[in-house]
Amino acid sequence: MATSVKDQSRSTAKVYPLRSPRPCPECGKPSTREAYPFCSDRCRAIDLNRWLKGSYILPGKPFNNADEEE
């Protein structure tokens, strides 16, 4: 069975990743596809632990008692 020219050009074409590697937000090493945007499951777990402990806080509107009564 012969392959067509179109099939041959597909197999020799360069494949580019959808996302370029970025530095890991925890340690700065290049990110991996499996743990994106982190470099490993370890760095991913460290970040998740910080969120769960409340180390990261998203800014919001200041809360006061007048807001609660409305």
C-alpha positions, 0 to 999 in steps of 0.5 A: 500500500502506497502512502500519499504525498499528503500523508508524508508531509504530515509525518515530517511536519514539525509539531509545536506544543500548544503552550510554551513552557513557563517557569514554575511559580513555586521553584522557577524550573520549566513547567511540565505538561503533566503538572502545568503550570508547575514543574511537578506534583510536589510544587502543585501540592505546595501551592494547593496547601498554601491556598487551603491554609489561607496564605493566599488572600484575594482582595475584596470589598471591606466588610463592616456591620452596616453592610450586614444589616442591609 
